[in-house]
Amino acid sequence: MVIGSKTMAFVEEEALLGQDSEEENSELSDDELQEAFAAGLLKPGMNVLVDKPKKLVNNVEGLKQCLADFRKDLPWVERLDLTNLPAANIISQAEEKASAPAAGELDADDDFQREMFFYRQAQATILEAMPLLNRHSIATKRPEDYFAEMAKSDQHMQKIRKKLISKQMIMERSEKAKKLREQRKFGKKVQIEVIQKRQQEKKAMMSAVKKYQKGMTDKLEFLEGDQKMNKESSQGSKKAVNKKGPSAKRKYKDQKFGFGGKKSGKKWNTKESYNDVSGFRAKIAHGKGGKKGKGGKQNKRPGKSVRKKMKNRS
């Protein structure tokens, strides 16, 4: 048993030494390769990876079987295939325009022309397929009591609806905010113009006042300007009233009570009033019957000249 253990230990040591020696040999080999590359012994193109040739399979029997499957003579109901040319362009014929280009003359880079070609081809297919489907008793319309499960649940659609509504509200808010910003800009501009105009008027008035104080001018044009403005505003308001005419209340009172006669020129003298002296009072005219104050007492206060003489005497 002892000998066996020694041999086993020896074998393990040899294995470890062998691994170390292999690593050393590998290191030495790398060093040798580096030295050879430095000496110029190794050149590019000496070691090339060569791909293995691809093995081509020519399965003739399989290809024939696929072709036979394609060539199965099935009824049209099982195939539902149609090959036809696009339908005639009725609009261009009605408007007497040039006919649409054929498939060979179609410009593939023209998006509109290409999509119209697809549309007319589908239209021709439907015109040919509908009679065939009706002949084979195949329903082409969904029955009224047909119930098909939706691809998306109601909860998912509600989420989409809420999202669309929120997007719409956000867009409306942004539009409102944009309009408010524009209004504020316009209002601010008008306000600035009004303030500048007031400052200019104030500056002009102050300069006119200074000129008047220094004696450079005798006219108070700044005050006359205010009076003119007031007159113009009052005249404008009167013109507006005259344009509008009397109110309904005024018209009703004029109709009920009349216009009340002539108002202006009441105190003007006429020939009859000038010759009429029946209301003449000599005492009142010559100052003999003076006016009485409150309580029936006469005003006994002396005049200004008499009061002045009395003051000088004292």
Backbone torsions as a table, in degrees:
resi	resn	phi	psi	omega
1	MET	NA	-36.5	-179.4
2	VAL	-67.2	-39.4	-179.0
3	ILE	-66.0	-38.7	-180.0
4	GLY	-64.4	-39.9	179.5
5	SER	-64.9	-38.6	179.5
6	LYS	-65.1	-41.3	-179.8
7	THR	-65.2	-39.2	179.0
8	MET	-64.1	-42.7	179.1
9	ALA	-63.8	-38.9	179.9
10	PHE	-64.3	-41.6	-179.6
11	VAL	-64.9	-40.4	179.1
12	GLU	-64.7	-41.0	178.6
13	GLU	-62.7	-41.5	179.3
14	GLU	-62.3	-38.7	179.7
15	ALA	-64.9	-42.8	178.5
16	LEU	-64.5	-42.4	178.2
17	LEU	-63.4	-36.9	177.9
18	GLY	-63.6	-39.7	177.6
19	GLN	-64.5	-43.7	179.0
20	ASP	-61.2	-41.2	-179.0
21	SER	-65.8	-37.1	178.3
22	GLU	-64.8	-41.3	178.3
23	GLU	-62.9	-41.0	178.6
24	GLU	-63.6	-43.2	179.4
25	ASN	-61.5	-39.5	178.8
26	SER	-65.1	-40.1	178.0
27	GLU	-64.5	-41.1	179.1
28	LEU	-64.4	-37.4	179.5
29	SER	-65.9	-39.0	176.7
30	ASP	-63.8	-40.1	178.7
31	ASP	-64.4	-40.1	178.9
32	GLU	-64.3	-40.1	178.7
33	LEU	-64.1	-41.2	178.5
34	GLN	-63.2	-41.6	177.9
35	GLU	-63.7	-41.4	-179.9
36	ALA	-65.5	-38.3	178.3
37	PHE	-66.9	-38.3	178.2
38	ALA	-67.4	-34.9	-179.4
39	ALA	-77.5	-9.8	179.1
40	GLY	87.3	12.9	178.6
41	LEU	-75.7	-29.4	178.2
42	LEU	-93.7	130.0	-178.9
43	LYS	-125.2	149.9	178.4
44	PRO	-66.1	140.6	179.4
45	GLY	99.8	-3.3	179.0
46	MET	-76.4	-36.9	-179.9
47	ASN	-110.3	109.2	-176.8
48	VAL	-122.7	133.1	175.7
49	LEU	-80.2	127.5	-177.9
50	VAL	-110.4	121.6	177.4
51	ASP	-73.4	144.9	177.6
52	LYS	-71.4	142.2	179.2
53	PRO	-65.4	135.1	-178.6
54	LYS	-72.8	132.9	-178.1
55	LYS	-85.0	115.1	-179.6
56	LEU	-88.0	133.3	-178.4
57	VAL	-109.8	117.9	178.1
58	ASN	-107.6	83.9	-177.9
59	ASN	-87.5	89.0	-175.3
60	VAL	-68.4	-39.6	-178.6
61	GLU	-66.5	-40.6	178.4
62	GLY	-64.3	-40.5	178.8
63	LEU	-65.1	-39.5	178.2
64	LYS	-65.8	-35.7	178.3
65	GLN	-65.8	-42.5	177.5
66	CYS	-62.7	-40.7	179.4
67	LEU	-65.2	-37.7	178.3
68	ALA	-66.9	-35.0	176.9
69	ASP	-65.7	-38.5	179.7
70	PHE	-67.1	-32.4	-174.5
71	ARG	-88.8	15.9	179.4
72	LYS	-64.9	132.5	-177.2
73	ASP	-88.2	82.0	179.9
74	LEU	-94.9	155.0	176.2
75	PRO	-66.9	160.4	-176.1
76	TRP	-64.6	-28.3	-179.9
77	VAL	-63.8	-32.9	179.0
78	GLU	-79.9	-26.6	-176.8
79	ARG	-93.2	-46.2	-177.8
80	LEU	53.9	48.7	178.6
81	ASP	-117.3	144.2	178.5
82	LEU	-141.7	140.1	176.4
83	THR	-126.9	115.2	-176.9
84	ASN	-150.8	165.8	177.7
85	LEU	-85.1	163.2	179.5
86	PRO	-65.2	154.3	179.6
87	ALA	-70.1	161.0	179.4
88	ALA	-70.6	143.4	179.7
89	ASN	-82.2	99.3	-175.7
90	ILE	-69.7	-34.6	-176.9
91	ILE	-65.3	-44.7	-179.9
92	SER	-66.9	-33.6	177.2
93	GLN	-69.0	-38.6	179.1
94	ALA	-67.4	-37.8	-179.4
95	GLU	-86.2	2.2	177.8
96	GLU	58.3	42.1	176.5
97	LYS	-94.6	176.6	178.3
98	ALA	-69.6	143.5	-177.4
99	SER	-67.0	154.1	-178.2
100	ALA	-69.0	152.2	-178.6
101	PRO	-69.8	151.1	178.1
102	ALA	-75.6	179.5	-176.5
103	ALA	-63.2	-36.0	180.0
104	GLY	-71.8	-30.2	-178.8
105	GLU	-90.1	2.0	-176.2
106	LEU	-72.5	134.0	176.5
107	ASP	-87.9	112.4	-175.8
108	ALA	-68.8	-22.6	-179.4
109	ASP	-81.7	-15.3	178.4
110	ASP	-84.2	107.5	-174.7
111	ASP	-62.6	-45.5	-176.9
112	PHE	-64.1	-44.0	-178.7
113	GLN	-65.0	-40.4	-179.9
114	ARG	-66.2	-44.2	-179.6
115	GLU	-66.5	-37.6	176.8
116	MET	-64.9	-35.2	177.5
117	PHE	-64.6	-43.7	177.3
118	PHE	-62.2	-42.3	-178.3
119	TYR	-62.7	-45.0	-178.0
120	ARG	-70.4	-32.8	176.7
121	GLN	-67.5	-41.0	176.2
122	ALA	-65.0	-37.0	178.3
123	GLN	-62.9	-43.5	178.4
124	ALA	-65.4	-36.5	178.6
125	THR	-64.3	-42.3	180.0
126	ILE	-65.3	-42.3	179.9
127	LEU	-62.3	-30.7	179.0
128	GLU	-87.1	-31.6	-173.9
129	ALA	-81.5	-33.2	-176.0
130	MET	-60.5	-46.8	177.0
131	PRO	-62.3	-36.0	178.6
132	LEU	-65.9	-41.1	178.9
133	LEU	-66.2	-41.0	177.5
134	ASN	-66.3	-33.8	179.4
135	ARG	-67.8	-35.7	179.2
136	HIS	-90.3	11.6	177.0
137	SER	57.9	44.1	177.0
138	ILE	-103.0	123.7	-177.7
139	ALA	-69.2	134.5	179.5
140	THR	-111.8	-5.7	178.7
141	LYS	-119.3	145.9	-179.9
142	ARG	-76.2	133.5	178.2
143	PRO	-66.4	157.5	-175.9
144	GLU	-66.5	-33.6	-178.6
145	ASP	-91.6	17.0	-178.6
146	TYR	-77.5	132.0	178.9
147	PHE	-124.0	119.4	178.8
148	ALA	-118.7	134.7	179.9
149	GLU	-70.8	134.1	-178.8
150	MET	-70.5	148.3	178.3
151	ALA	-67.3	-28.2	179.0
152	LYS	-119.8	145.6	-177.1
153	SER	-73.5	164.7	179.0
154	ASP	-64.9	-35.0	179.1
155	GLN	-63.8	-41.9	178.4
156	HIS	-63.8	-40.8	178.5
157	MET	-67.2	-35.2	175.9
158	GLN	-64.0	-40.4	177.2
159	LYS	-61.9	-43.2	179.1
160	ILE	-63.4	-41.2	179.5
161	ARG	-62.7	-44.9	179.0
162	LYS	-62.5	-39.7	179.5
163	LYS	-64.7	-42.3	178.6
164	LEU	-64.7	-40.7	178.8
165	ILE	-64.1	-42.0	179.3
166	SER	-63.7	-39.7	177.2
167	LYS	-63.3	-41.5	178.9
168	GLN	-63.6	-42.2	178.3
169	MET	-64.0	-39.5	178.4
170	ILE	-63.5	-40.6	178.5
171	MET	-65.1	-41.3	178.5
172	GLU	-64.5	-41.3	178.4
173	ARG	-63.4	-41.9	179.0
174	SER	-63.4	-39.0	177.6
175	GLU	-64.4	-42.7	178.4
176	LYS	-62.6	-44.4	179.4
177	ALA	-62.0	-38.0	178.4
178	LYS	-63.9	-44.4	178.5
179	LYS	-63.4	-41.4	178.6
180	LEU	-62.6	-40.9	178.3
181	ARG	-62.6	-41.4	178.5
182	GLU	-64.7	-41.9	178.1
183	GLN	-63.6	-41.1	178.7
184	ARG	-63.9	-40.5	178.1
185	LYS	-61.8	-45.4	-179.7
186	PHE	-64.8	-44.7	178.9
187	GLY	-62.8	-39.9	178.7
188	LYS	-65.2	-39.3	178.9
189	LYS	-63.5	-45.1	178.7
190	VAL	-63.0	-41.5	-179.9
191	GLN	-63.4	-41.6	178.6
192	ILE	-63.3	-40.7	178.6
193	GLU	-63.6	-41.1	178.7
194	VAL	-64.7	-42.9	180.0
195	ILE	-64.3	-42.4	178.5
196	GLN	-63.4	-40.0	178.6
197	LYS	-64.0	-42.7	177.9
198	ARG	-63.4	-40.9	179.2
199	GLN	-63.6	-40.4	177.8
200	GLN	-64.1	-42.9	178.4
201	GLU	-63.6	-41.5	179.5
202	LYS	-64.6	-41.3	178.9
203	LYS	-62.9	-43.6	179.5
204	ALA	-64.7	-39.5	179.7
205	MET	-66.9	-41.5	179.5
206	MET	-64.8	-40.0	177.7
207	SER	-65.0	-38.0	177.8
208	ALA	-66.3	-39.1	178.3
209	VAL	-64.4	-41.7	179.5
210	LYS	-64.4	-41.5	177.3
211	LYS	-61.6	-40.1	179.6
212	TYR	-67.1	-38.9	179.3
213	GLN	-67.5	-36.3	180.0
214	LYS	-80.4	-6.4	179.7
215	GLY	82.8	15.5	179.8
216	MET	-76.9	-18.4	178.5
217	THR	-147.9	152.4	179.4
218	ASP	-105.9	-3.5	-175.7
219	LYS	-100.3	140.8	175.0
220	LEU	-103.1	72.8	-175.4
221	GLU	-68.3	-30.0	-178.4
222	PHE	-66.4	-32.3	176.8
223	LEU	-75.3	-38.2	178.4
224	GLU	-63.5	-34.2	177.7
225	GLY	-62.9	-40.6	177.7
226	ASP	-65.0	-41.1	179.7
227	GLN	-64.4	-40.5	178.3
228	LYS	-62.6	-40.2	179.9
229	MET	-63.6	-42.9	178.5
230	ASN	-62.7	-42.5	179.9
231	LYS	-63.5	-43.7	-180.0
232	GLU	-62.4	-40.0	179.8
233	SER	-66.4	-40.8	179.8
234	SER	-67.1	-40.0	177.8
235	GLN	-65.2	-38.1	178.4
236	GLY	-64.8	-40.4	178.3
237	SER	-66.1	-39.9	178.4
238	LYS	-64.3	-41.8	178.0
239	LYS	-61.7	-38.8	179.2
240	ALA	-64.0	-41.2	179.0
241	VAL	-64.7	-42.5	180.0
242	ASN	-64.8	-36.1	178.6
243	LYS	-65.7	-41.0	-179.1
244	LYS	-67.8	-35.9	-178.4
245	GLY	86.4	176.1	-178.6
246	PRO	-67.1	153.3	-179.7
247	SER	-77.9	172.4	-179.6
248	ALA	-65.9	-35.1	178.7
249	LYS	-64.7	-42.9	179.8
250	ARG	-65.0	-39.7	178.4
251	LYS	-63.8	-40.1	179.6
252	TYR	-65.1	-41.8	-180.0
253	LYS	-68.7	-38.0	177.6
254	ASP	-64.0	-37.4	179.0
255	GLN	-69.4	-34.3	-176.0
256	LYS	-82.3	-47.6	-173.5
257	PHE	-104.7	-8.1	-176.5
258	GLY	84.7	178.3	-177.9
259	PHE	-85.8	-7.6	176.5
260	GLY	81.5	10.7	176.1
261	GLY	81.7	-171.7	-176.5
262	LYS	-79.2	135.0	-178.1
263	LYS	-101.8	-42.5	-175.5
264	SER	-83.0	150.9	176.6
265	GLY	77.5	25.6	-179.7
266	LYS	-69.7	-38.0	-173.5
267	LYS	-93.9	10.1	176.7
268	TRP	-74.3	141.0	177.5
269	ASN	-77.1	143.3	172.8
270	THR	-120.5	178.8	180.0
271	LYS	-64.6	-39.9	-179.1
272	GLU	-70.1	-42.2	-179.5
273	SER	-69.7	-29.6	179.3
274	TYR	-70.9	-38.0	-179.5
275	ASN	-81.5	-15.6	-178.6
276	ASP	-82.2	115.1	-179.3
277	VAL	-117.9	22.6	-178.5
278	SER	-69.3	-27.0	-179.1
279	GLY	-91.9	11.7	-178.0
280	PHE	-79.9	132.3	177.4
281	ARG	-123.8	119.1	-175.2
282	ALA	-68.9	-37.2	-178.9
283	LYS	-64.2	-41.8	-179.2
284	ILE	-71.8	-38.0	-178.5
285	ALA	-65.6	-39.3	-178.2
286	HIS	-95.4	10.2	174.7
287	GLY	76.0	20.2	-179.7
288	LYS	-83.8	-32.1	178.4
289	GLY	-107.2	81.1	-175.3
290	GLY	-67.9	164.2	-179.9
291	LYS	-73.7	144.3	178.5
292	LYS	-98.6	143.5	177.8
293	GLY	-85.4	-154.3	-179.0
294	LYS	-72.0	139.7	179.5
295	GLY	80.0	8.0	177.3
296	GLY	81.3	7.2	-178.9
297	LYS	-90.5	145.4	179.1
298	GLN	-81.4	156.6	178.7
299	ASN	-82.7	104.9	-176.9
300	LYS	-95.6	10.6	-178.6
301	ARG	-71.1	127.5	-179.2
302	PRO	-66.4	164.0	-179.8
303	GLY	-75.3	-179.4	-174.2
304	LYS	-70.2	-42.7	-178.9
305	SER	-65.9	-38.7	179.6
306	VAL	-66.4	-41.1	-179.9
307	ARG	-65.7	-33.1	179.1
308	LYS	-68.7	-41.4	177.3
309	LYS	-63.6	-40.8	178.9
310	MET	-64.0	-36.0	179.7
311	LYS	-71.0	-36.5	178.7
312	ASN	-69.5	-34.3	179.3
313	ARG	-66.9	-39.2	179.4
314	SER	-74.4	NA	NA
